[in-house]
Amino acid sequence: MEHGKFSLKELRARKNETQEQVAKNIGISPQTYNAWEKDISNVAVSKVQALAKYFGVSLEDIFFTY
């Protein structure tokens, strides 16, 4: 997903983690996270804050372009 300042893939790479690790830590399946990262499906509203907190960025950094 590349809508904001950082893509999910870039943020994950900065933490040096696999998709499976991120998915487990935010409580979703690896398949769901993969779909988000590839922009195949939208991030669930219930997980938006969890992603931002996990990656240590603002919501705007992930979801809004400047």
C-alpha positions as CSV (number, residue, x, y, z in Angstrom):
1,M,0.0,0.0,0.0
2,E,1.5,3.3,-1.1
3,H,-0.9,6.1,-0.2
4,G,1.0,8.0,2.4
5,K,4.5,9.1,3.1
6,F,5.5,5.5,3.7
7,S,4.3,2.2,2.3
8,L,3.5,-0.7,4.5
9,K,6.3,-2.6,2.9
10,E,8.8,0.1,3.6
11,L,7.7,0.4,7.2
12,R,7.9,-3.4,7.6
13,A,11.4,-3.4,6.1
14,R,12.5,-0.7,8.6
15,K,11.6,-3.1,11.4
16,N,13.3,-6.0,9.6
17,E,10.3,-8.2,10.0
18,T,8.3,-10.6,7.9
19,Q,4.7,-10.1,6.9
20,E,3.9,-13.0,9.2
21,Q,5.5,-11.3,12.2
22,V,3.7,-8.0,11.6
23,A,0.4,-9.9,11.1
24,K,0.8,-11.8,14.3
25,N,1.6,-8.6,16.3
26,I,-1.4,-6.7,15.1
27,G,-3.8,-9.7,15.3
28,I,-4.6,-10.5,11.6
29,S,-3.7,-13.4,9.3
30,P,-0.6,-13.2,7.1
31,Q,-2.8,-13.4,4.0
32,T,-4.7,-10.3,5.1
33,Y,-1.5,-8.3,5.7
34,N,-0.2,-9.4,2.4
35,A,-3.3,-8.2,0.6
36,W,-3.0,-4.8,2.4
37,E,0.7,-4.5,1.5
38,K,0.0,-5.3,-2.1
39,D,-3.0,-2.9,-2.2
40,I,-5.3,-5.8,-3.1
41,S,-7.7,-4.9,-0.2
42,N,-8.2,-2.0,2.1
43,V,-6.9,-1.9,5.6
44,A,-9.7,-2.6,8.1
45,V,-10.7,0.5,10.0
46,S,-10.4,-1.5,13.3
47,K,-6.7,-2.1,12.5
48,V,-5.6,1.4,11.3
49,Q,-4.5,2.6,14.7
50,A,-2.8,-0.7,15.5
51,L,-0.7,-0.3,12.3
52,A,0.4,3.2,13.1
53,K,1.2,2.4,16.7
54,Y,3.1,-0.8,15.7
55,F,5.2,1.1,13.2
56,G,5.6,4.2,15.4
57,V,4.2,6.6,12.8
58,S,1.2,8.8,12.5
59,L,-1.9,7.7,10.6
60,E,-1.1,10.4,8.1
61,D,2.3,8.9,7.4
62,I,0.6,5.7,6.3
63,F,-2.7,6.8,4.7
64,F,-2.5,10.3,3.4
65,T,-0.3,11.9,0.8
66,Y,1.2,15.3,1.5
